[in-house]
Amino acid sequence: MNESLPVSRAVDHGTAKLMPDIDRARAWLLTVDGAPQSYVDLDEPTHLEFEYARRLGHVLDVAGDPGAPLDVVHLGGGAMTLPRYLAVTRPGSRQDVVEADAGLAALVAEYLPLPAGAGVAVHTADARTWLEAAPDDSADVVVADVFGGSQVPAHLTTVGYVDEVARVLRGGGVYLANLADAAPFAFVGSQVATVGRRFAEPVLVAEPAVLRGRRFGNMVLAASDRALDVSALARAVAGDPFPARVEHGESLRRLVGDASPVHEATAVPSPLPPSGAFAIG
């Protein structure tokens, strides 16, 4: 049983809380202004508690040869759940984490430090600003999990942003984004269209209830200029405690309809979730 005490601290963009999980000895939930951000088990970093994190992990598992190290950029850090996961599942990986909230990064470093030799460099900067300064062809994977409050910021939704992602990725590289939306999927549809300008093989992973328009929820968008192993990904997400589905090709086109790419002048944040959708007490 975890007997650690909760921690609450004002950070740059709200109030962050670290709450111990009473069922796991060194596991913590991070929230910011009541919205859950990350879950980390320091003793078992491959344990991905949140369903969206597990789905991101499944895509990372098929992003390269099994166990092979990758060069990965994480836009959005939180409690560093995925960097910890990759440090174990793909040892030797070189990872850059970009977290805009310096206070949050300091809190995580103090209470949930990364293990020595994890190969993770943490940068406190705006995600797009950092990306625009990154070298060409320098990453195998770019993961975007950035929320301002409960919304994806508008400047991380555009054609110009995706162009920067594509520039930083090597050939065959993979872009991953954690998004949130509900039917009729105007926001996610616009993101599929935007990403589809530069990447030939977008796929979307979500729970059937979200895809059928029954509720608001997280949706993972993955894309590459090569075909991802959709069959392996579909098997992995179907076996989760809350099974998900992989939409690609014609089924994805039907889902998002005639959505258009997003340009700087028309960019808006992702939709606000319904009251109570992600908040916890």
LUMNU-328052 format. One record per residue (C-alpha): residue number from 0; chain; x, z, y. Coordinates in nm, 2 decimals. Layout:
N
+------+-------+--------+--------+--------+
! paba ! lomar !     c1 !     c3 !     c2 !
+------+-------+--------+--------+--------+
!  NUM !     A !      X !      Z !      Y !
...
+------+-------+--------+--------+--------+
//
This chain:
281
+------+-------+--------+--------+--------+
! paba ! lomar !     c1 !     c3 !     c2 !
+------+-------+--------+--------+--------+
!    0 !     A !   0.00 !   0.00 !   0.00 !
!    1 !     A !   0.12 !  -0.09 !   0.35 !
!    2 !     A !   0.15 !   0.24 !   0.55 !
!    3 !     A !   0.30 !   0.07 !   0.86 !
!    4 !     A !   0.12 !   0.12 !   1.19 !
!    5 !     A !  -0.04 !  -0.15 !   1.39 !
!    6 !     A !   0.15 !  -0.28 !   1.70 !
!    7 !     A !  -0.02 !  -0.41 !   2.01 !
!    8 !     A !   0.17 !  -0.57 !   2.30 !
!    9 !     A !   0.10 !  -0.78 !   2.61 !
!   10 !     A !   0.27 !  -1.11 !   2.57 !
!   11 !     A !   0.29 !  -1.41 !   2.80 !
!   12 !     A !  -0.05 !  -1.55 !   2.70 !
!   13 !     A !  -0.26 !  -1.26 !   2.61 !
!   14 !     A !  -0.25 !  -0.95 !   2.39 !
!   15 !     A !  -0.08 !  -0.98 !   2.06 !
!   16 !     A !  -0.14 !  -0.74 !   1.77 !
!   17 !     A !   0.04 !  -0.70 !   1.44 !
!   18 !     A !  -0.18 !  -0.54 !   1.18 !
!   19 !     A !  -0.05 !  -0.44 !   0.84 !
!   20 !     A !  -0.24 !  -0.55 !   0.53 !
!   21 !     A !  -0.33 !  -0.24 !   0.33 !
!   22 !     A !  -0.32 !  -0.43 !   0.00 !
!   23 !     A !   0.03 !  -0.58 !   0.04 !
!   24 !     A !   0.34 !  -0.37 !   0.10 !
!   25 !     A !   0.50 !  -0.57 !   0.38 !
!   26 !     A !   0.24 !  -0.81 !   0.49 !
!   27 !     A !   0.11 !  -0.85 !   0.85 !
!   28 !     A !  -0.16 !  -1.03 !   1.03 !
!   29 !     A !  -0.08 !  -1.15 !   1.38 !
!   30 !     A !  -0.37 !  -1.20 !   1.63 !
!   31 !     A !  -0.36 !  -1.30 !   2.00 !
!   32 !     A !  -0.67 !  -1.19 !   2.20 !
!   33 !     A !  -0.85 !  -1.13 !   1.87 !
!   34 !     A !  -0.80 !  -1.47 !   1.73 !
!   35 !     A !  -0.59 !  -1.48 !   1.40 !
!   36 !     A !  -0.27 !  -1.67 !   1.45 !
!   37 !     A !  -0.05 !  -1.60 !   1.15 !
!   38 !     A !  -0.02 !  -1.41 !   0.83 !
!   39 !     A !   0.32 !  -1.32 !   0.68 !
!   40 !     A !   0.42 !  -1.14 !   0.37 !
!   41 !     A !   0.79 !  -1.04 !   0.42 !
!   42 !     A !   0.84 !  -0.98 !   0.05 !
!   43 !     A !   0.66 !  -1.30 !  -0.07 !
!   44 !     A !   0.71 !  -1.57 !   0.20 !
!   45 !     A !   0.56 !  -1.83 !  -0.03 !
!   46 !     A !   0.22 !  -1.65 !  -0.01 !
!   47 !     A !   0.01 !  -1.85 !   0.24 !
!   48 !     A !  -0.29 !  -1.64 !   0.31 !
!   49 !     A !  -0.47 !  -1.87 !   0.56 !
!   50 !     A !  -0.63 !  -2.18 !   0.40 !
!   51 !     A !  -0.51 !  -2.41 !   0.67 !
!   52 !     A !  -0.15 !  -2.28 !   0.62 !
!   53 !     A !  -0.18 !  -2.34 !   0.25 !
!   54 !     A !  -0.29 !  -2.70 !   0.31 !
!   55 !     A !   0.01 !  -2.75 !   0.55 !
!   56 !     A !   0.23 !  -2.61 !   0.27 !
!   57 !     A !   0.09 !  -2.86 !   0.02 !
!   58 !     A !   0.17 !  -3.15 !   0.25 !
!   59 !     A !   0.52 !  -3.01 !   0.30 !
!   60 !     A !   0.56 !  -2.99 !  -0.08 !
!   61 !     A !   0.50 !  -3.37 !  -0.11 !
!   62 !     A !   0.70 !  -3.46 !   0.21 !
!   63 !     A !   1.02 !  -3.52 !   0.02 !
!   64 !     A !   1.18 !  -3.48 !  -0.32 !
!   65 !     A !   1.08 !  -3.14 !  -0.48 !
!   66 !     A !   1.30 !  -2.86 !  -0.35 !
!   67 !     A !   1.52 !  -3.09 !  -0.14 !
!   68 !     A !   1.61 !  -2.96 !   0.21 !
!   69 !     A !   1.44 !  -3.12 !   0.51 !
!   70 !     A !   1.51 !  -3.12 !   0.88 !
!   71 !     A !   1.18 !  -2.99 !   1.03 !
!   72 !     A !   1.05 !  -2.93 !   1.38 !
!   73 !     A !   0.77 !  -2.68 !   1.42 !
!   74 !     A !   0.57 !  -2.70 !   1.74 !
!   75 !     A !   0.42 !  -2.36 !   1.76 !
!   76 !     A !   0.58 !  -2.06 !   1.60 !
!   77 !     A !   0.35 !  -1.76 !   1.57 !
!   78 !     A !   0.49 !  -1.53 !   1.31 !
!   79 !     A !   0.70 !  -1.82 !   1.15 !
!   80 !     A !   0.49 !  -1.85 !   0.84 !
!   81 !     A !   0.58 !  -2.20 !   0.75 !
!   82 !     A !   0.95 !  -2.17 !   0.84 !
!   83 !     A !   0.97 !  -1.88 !   0.60 !
!   84 !     A !   0.79 !  -2.08 !   0.33 !
!   85 !     A !   1.03 !  -2.37 !   0.37 !
!   86 !     A !   1.34 !  -2.16 !   0.37 !
!   87 !     A !   1.24 !  -2.05 !   0.02 !
!   88 !     A !   1.08 !  -2.37 !  -0.12 !
!   89 !     A !   1.34 !  -2.60 !   0.03 !
!   90 !     A !   1.66 !  -2.39 !   0.07 !
!   91 !     A !   1.92 !  -2.54 !   0.30 !
!   92 !     A !   1.66 !  -2.69 !   0.53 !
!   93 !     A !   1.74 !  -2.71 !   0.91 !
!   94 !     A !   1.44 !  -2.59 !   1.11 !
!   95 !     A !   1.37 !  -2.58 !   1.48 !
!   96 !     A !   1.07 !  -2.37 !   1.60 !
!   97 !     A !   0.94 !  -2.42 !   1.95 !
!   98 !     A !   0.72 !  -2.14 !   2.08 !
!   99 !     A !   0.60 !  -2.14 !   2.44 !
!  100 !     A !   0.52 !  -1.77 !   2.45 !
!  101 !     A !   0.86 !  -1.59 !   2.49 !
!  102 !     A !   0.69 !  -1.25 !   2.47 !
!  103 !     A !   0.53 !  -1.34 !   2.14 !
!  104 !     A !   0.86 !  -1.48 !   2.00 !
!  105 !     A !   1.03 !  -1.15 !   2.10 !
!  106 !     A !   0.76 !  -0.94 !   1.93 !
!  107 !     A !   0.79 !  -1.14 !   1.60 !
!  108 !     A !   1.17 !  -1.12 !   1.61 !
!  109 !     A !   1.16 !  -0.74 !   1.65 !
!  110 !     A !   0.90 !  -0.66 !   1.39 !
!  111 !     A !   0.91 !  -0.95 !   1.15 !
!  112 !     A !   1.27 !  -1.08 !   1.17 !
!  113 !     A !   1.37 !  -1.39 !   0.98 !
!  114 !     A !   1.61 !  -1.33 !   0.69 !
!  115 !     A !   1.98 !  -1.40 !   0.75 !
!  116 !     A !   2.08 !  -1.75 !   0.67 !
!  117 !     A !   1.72 !  -1.89 !   0.69 !
!  118 !     A !   1.85 !  -2.19 !   0.89 !
!  119 !     A !   1.58 !  -2.14 !   1.16 !
!  120 !     A !   1.65 !  -2.18 !   1.53 !
!  121 !     A !   1.38 !  -2.05 !   1.77 !
!  122 !     A !   1.34 !  -2.21 !   2.11 !
!  123 !     A !   1.11 !  -2.07 !   2.38 !
!  124 !     A !   0.97 !  -2.38 !   2.56 !
!  125 !     A !   0.67 !  -2.60 !   2.60 !
!  126 !     A !   0.63 !  -2.80 !   2.28 !
!  127 !     A !   0.61 !  -3.15 !   2.44 !
!  128 !     A !   0.88 !  -3.08 !   2.69 !
!  129 !     A !   1.12 !  -2.97 !   2.41 !
!  130 !     A !   1.01 !  -3.27 !   2.20 !
!  131 !     A !   1.08 !  -3.52 !   2.48 !
!  132 !     A !   1.44 !  -3.39 !   2.50 !
!  133 !     A !   1.50 !  -3.40 !   2.12 !
!  134 !     A !   1.73 !  -3.67 !   1.98 !
!  135 !     A !   1.60 !  -3.99 !   1.82 !
!  136 !     A !   1.57 !  -3.99 !   1.44 !
!  137 !     A !   1.65 !  -3.63 !   1.41 !
!  138 !     A !   1.37 !  -3.48 !   1.19 !
!  139 !     A !   1.21 !  -3.55 !   0.86 !
!  140 !     A !   0.90 !  -3.36 !   0.95 !
!  141 !     A !   0.72 !  -3.25 !   1.27 !
!  142 !     A !   0.46 !  -2.98 !   1.23 !
!  143 !     A !   0.22 !  -2.92 !   1.52 !
!  144 !     A !   0.03 !  -2.59 !   1.51 !
!  145 !     A !  -0.02 !  -2.52 !   1.88 !
!  146 !     A !  -0.32 !  -2.35 !   2.02 !
!  147 !     A !  -0.37 !  -2.23 !   2.38 !
!  148 !     A !  -0.62 !  -1.96 !   2.30 !
!  149 !     A !  -0.84 !  -2.13 !   2.05 !
!  150 !     A !  -0.78 !  -2.49 !   2.16 !
!  151 !     A !  -0.52 !  -2.75 !   2.11 !
!  152 !     A !  -0.37 !  -2.83 !   2.45 !
!  153 !     A !  -0.46 !  -3.17 !   2.59 !
!  154 !     A !  -0.10 !  -3.28 !   2.65 !
!  155 !     A !  -0.04 !  -3.26 !   2.27 !
!  156 !     A !  -0.32 !  -3.50 !   2.19 !
!  157 !     A !  -0.21 !  -3.83 !   2.35 !
!  158 !     A !  -0.06 !  -4.16 !   2.27 !
!  159 !     A !   0.25 !  -4.06 !   2.48 !
!  160 !     A !   0.29 !  -3.74 !   2.27 !
!  161 !     A !   0.26 !  -3.92 !   1.94 !
!  162 !     A !   0.51 !  -4.18 !   2.06 !
!  163 !     A !   0.76 !  -3.89 !   2.11 !
!  164 !     A !   0.68 !  -3.76 !   1.77 !
!  165 !     A !   0.75 !  -4.10 !   1.62 !
!  166 !     A !   1.07 !  -4.13 !   1.81 !
!  167 !     A !   1.20 !  -3.80 !   1.68 !
!  168 !     A !   1.10 !  -3.87 !   1.32 !
!  169 !     A !   1.33 !  -4.07 !   1.09 !
!  170 !     A !   1.19 !  -4.36 !   0.90 !
!  171 !     A !   0.96 !  -4.23 !   0.63 !
!  172 !     A !   0.91 !  -3.90 !   0.82 !
!  173 !     A !   0.59 !  -3.70 !   0.82 !
!  174 !     A !   0.38 !  -3.57 !   1.11 !
!  175 !     A !   0.15 !  -3.28 !   1.04 !
!  176 !     A !  -0.11 !  -3.12 !   1.27 !
!  177 !     A !  -0.34 !  -2.83 !   1.24 !
!  178 !     A !  -0.66 !  -2.92 !   1.43 !
!  179 !     A !  -1.01 !  -2.78 !   1.46 !
!  180 !     A !  -1.34 !  -2.95 !   1.50 !
!  181 !     A !  -1.70 !  -2.99 !   1.38 !
!  182 !     A !  -1.93 !  -3.29 !   1.32 !
!  183 !     A !  -1.95 !  -3.55 !   1.46 !
!  184 !     A !  -1.57 !  -3.51 !   1.48 !
!  185 !     A !  -1.51 !  -3.66 !   1.82 !
!  186 !     A !  -1.19 !  -3.47 !   1.87 !
!  187 !     A !  -1.04 !  -3.52 !   1.52 !
!  188 !     A !  -1.16 !  -3.88 !   1.53 !
!  189 !     A !  -0.97 !  -3.94 !   1.85 !
!  190 !     A !  -0.66 !  -3.78 !   1.69 !
!  191 !     A !  -0.68 !  -4.00 !   1.38 !
!  192 !     A !  -0.70 !  -4.31 !   1.61 !
!  193 !     A !  -0.41 !  -4.19 !   1.83 !
!  194 !     A !  -0.19 !  -4.11 !   1.53 !
!  195 !     A !  -0.30 !  -4.44 !   1.36 !
!  196 !     A !  -0.14 !  -4.64 !   1.64 !
!  197 !     A !   0.21 !  -4.54 !   1.52 !
!  198 !     A !   0.16 !  -4.43 !   1.16 !
!  199 !     A !   0.01 !  -4.66 !   0.89 !
!  200 !     A !  -0.10 !  -4.39 !   0.65 !
!  201 !     A !  -0.30 !  -4.10 !   0.81 !
!  202 !     A !  -0.48 !  -3.86 !   0.58 !
!  203 !     A !  -0.71 !  -3.57 !   0.66 !
!  204 !     A !  -0.75 !  -3.25 !   0.46 !
!  205 !     A !  -1.05 !  -3.02 !   0.50 !
!  206 !     A !  -1.31 !  -2.82 !   0.32 !
!  207 !     A !  -1.62 !  -3.01 !   0.20 !
!  208 !     A !  -1.85 !  -2.79 !   0.42 !
!  209 !     A !  -1.65 !  -2.89 !   0.73 !
!  210 !     A !  -1.64 !  -3.26 !   0.63 !
!  211 !     A !  -2.02 !  -3.26 !   0.57 !
!  212 !     A !  -2.08 !  -3.12 !   0.92 !
!  213 !     A !  -2.21 !  -2.78 !   0.80 !
!  214 !     A !  -1.96 !  -2.58 !   1.01 !
!  215 !     A !  -1.67 !  -2.57 !   1.25 !
!  216 !     A !  -1.33 !  -2.54 !   1.09 !
!  217 !     A !  -0.96 !  -2.63 !   1.06 !
!  218 !     A !  -0.86 !  -2.98 !   0.95 !
!  219 !     A !  -0.51 !  -3.08 !   0.87 !
!  220 !     A !  -0.40 !  -3.43 !   0.98 !
!  221 !     A !  -0.09 !  -3.58 !   0.81 !
!  222 !     A !   0.06 !  -3.92 !   0.88 !
!  223 !     A !   0.36 !  -4.13 !   0.80 !
!  224 !     A !   0.48 !  -4.49 !   0.80 !
!  225 !     A !   0.50 !  -4.47 !   0.42 !
!  226 !     A !   0.23 !  -4.38 !   0.17 !
!  227 !     A !   0.21 !  -4.01 !   0.10 !
!  228 !     A !   0.14 !  -3.89 !  -0.25 !
!  229 !     A !  -0.23 !  -3.86 !  -0.20 !
!  230 !     A !  -0.30 !  -3.79 !  -0.57 !
!  231 !     A !  -0.06 !  -3.50 !  -0.58 !
!  232 !     A !  -0.20 !  -3.36 !  -0.25 !
!  233 !     A !  -0.56 !  -3.40 !  -0.37 !
!  234 !     A !  -0.48 !  -3.21 !  -0.69 !
!  235 !     A !  -0.31 !  -2.93 !  -0.50 !
!  236 !     A !  -0.58 !  -2.87 !  -0.24 !
!  237 !     A !  -0.86 !  -2.90 !  -0.50 !
!  238 !     A !  -0.70 !  -2.60 !  -0.69 !
!  239 !     A !  -0.70 !  -2.36 !  -0.39 !
!  240 !     A !  -0.93 !  -2.06 !  -0.38 !
!  241 !     A !  -1.13 !  -2.25 !  -0.12 !
!  242 !     A !  -1.09 !  -2.61 !  -0.24 !
!  243 !     A !  -1.04 !  -2.89 !   0.01 !
!  244 !     A !  -1.07 !  -3.27 !   0.00 !
!  245 !     A !  -0.83 !  -3.54 !   0.11 !
!  246 !     A !  -0.98 !  -3.83 !   0.31 !
!  247 !     A !  -0.78 !  -4.14 !   0.36 !
!  248 !     A !  -0.82 !  -4.52 !   0.38 !
!  249 !     A !  -1.18 !  -4.64 !   0.40 !
!  250 !     A !  -1.33 !  -4.29 !   0.35 !
!  251 !     A !  -1.14 !  -4.16 !   0.65 !
!  252 !     A !  -1.24 !  -4.46 !   0.86 !
!  253 !     A !  -1.60 !  -4.40 !   0.78 !
!  254 !     A !  -1.57 !  -4.03 !   0.87 !
!  255 !     A !  -1.42 !  -4.09 !   1.22 !
!  256 !     A !  -1.60 !  -4.41 !   1.30 !
!  257 !     A !  -1.50 !  -4.62 !   1.61 !
!  258 !     A !  -1.30 !  -4.34 !   1.78 !
!  259 !     A !  -1.04 !  -4.45 !   2.04 !
!  260 !     A !  -0.68 !  -4.34 !   2.10 !
!  261 !     A !  -0.63 !  -4.07 !   2.37 !
!  262 !     A !  -0.44 !  -4.16 !   2.68 !
!  263 !     A !  -0.30 !  -3.91 !   2.94 !
!  264 !     A !  -0.58 !  -3.98 !   3.19 !
!  265 !     A !  -0.86 !  -3.90 !   2.95 !
!  266 !     A !  -0.70 !  -3.62 !   2.74 !
!  267 !     A !  -0.89 !  -3.30 !   2.69 !
!  268 !     A !  -0.82 !  -2.99 !   2.48 !
!  269 !     A !  -0.98 !  -2.96 !   2.13 !
!  270 !     A !  -1.34 !  -2.81 !   2.14 !
!  271 !     A !  -1.39 !  -2.44 !   2.18 !
!  272 !     A !  -1.49 !  -2.28 !   1.85 !
!  273 !     A !  -1.84 !  -2.13 !   1.83 !
!  274 !     A !  -1.84 !  -1.76 !   1.91 !
!  275 !     A !  -1.70 !  -1.56 !   1.63 !
!  276 !     A !  -1.57 !  -1.86 !   1.43 !
!  277 !     A !  -1.22 !  -1.72 !   1.41 !
!  278 !     A !  -1.22 !  -1.39 !   1.59 !
!  279 !     A !  -1.18 !  -1.07 !   1.41 !
!  280 !     A !  -1.26 !  -0.71 !   1.50 !
+------+-------+--------+--------+--------+
//
